[in-house]
């Protein structure tokens, strides 16, 4: 239940299903690891769009204060500090 869309305009959208979550955040290399809110899309789904250049980006979700990888995205990588992050391409 996750999708990532990339349009010619450079817009990327991350959408995750997190039933019961209250106001999840997303942080990543494209936000300089500053947490930004996701927006409720209904039925436990949350989404956030970004204007990005084509490339590879690392990110994590912050759900109820806990940092976690995207449960719907199997693509991850380990950063130099040993943290596992989700990857957006």
N, C-alpha and C positions, 0 to 999 in steps of 0.2 A: 504494500500500500504506500509506496513512495515513488515519486517521480522527480526527474530532473529534466528540465527543458532548457534548451539553449536556442535562442532566436538569432537571426542575422543581425539584429540591433545590438547584440551583446548582453541581452537580459537572460539571467539564469534564475531559475526558481527551485527552491528546495521545499518539498512537501512531505510531512511525516504524519503518521497516525499515532497519537499518544492519548489513548482514552484516560480520562480522569486527570490529565495534567492541567495545572492552572498557570497560564501565562509562560510557556516555555520560551527560552532565549536561544539564539544561535551566535556562536563566536568562531572566528577563523582567521586564516591568513589574509582574507579579503576584508576583514574588519579590524585588522591589526590586533586581533584577539580581544577586542572590546565586545561585550555582549550586547546584542540588539534584539528587540522583541520579535516574536513570530506572531502571525495574525490568524485568528480562528477562522476556519473555512467550513465548519460544521461537521457533525458526526465524529468528533474527536480528532479531526484533521487540522493541522497547523501548517502555515506556509509563509515563506518570505522570499521576495525577489531581490536580485542584486544586478547592477550593471557591471559586468566583468569582461575583461579581455579573454580571449581563448587561452586556456592554460590549465594547470593542475593546482588545485587549492586544497588546503587542509582545513577541517572544521570539526567542531563538537557542538552538541546540544547541552543546554543547562535546563534540566527539568526538576522543578521543585527544589532548587539549590544544588542538585547533584550533576556533575559533569559526566556526560556519556557520549559514546559514539552513536551514530545514526543507526537504529535497529533495523532499518530497511535497506541499508547500503552495505553490502558485503566488502566493498573496496576500502581498505584501511592501509595505514603505514605507520611506522614507529619513528617519532622524531628524535633528534640527537639527545634529548633528555630522557628518552625511554617511554614517552607517552604515546599511546595508541590513538590516532586521529582518523576520522572518516576522510575520504578523499572525494573531491568534486572535480570532474574533468569537463 
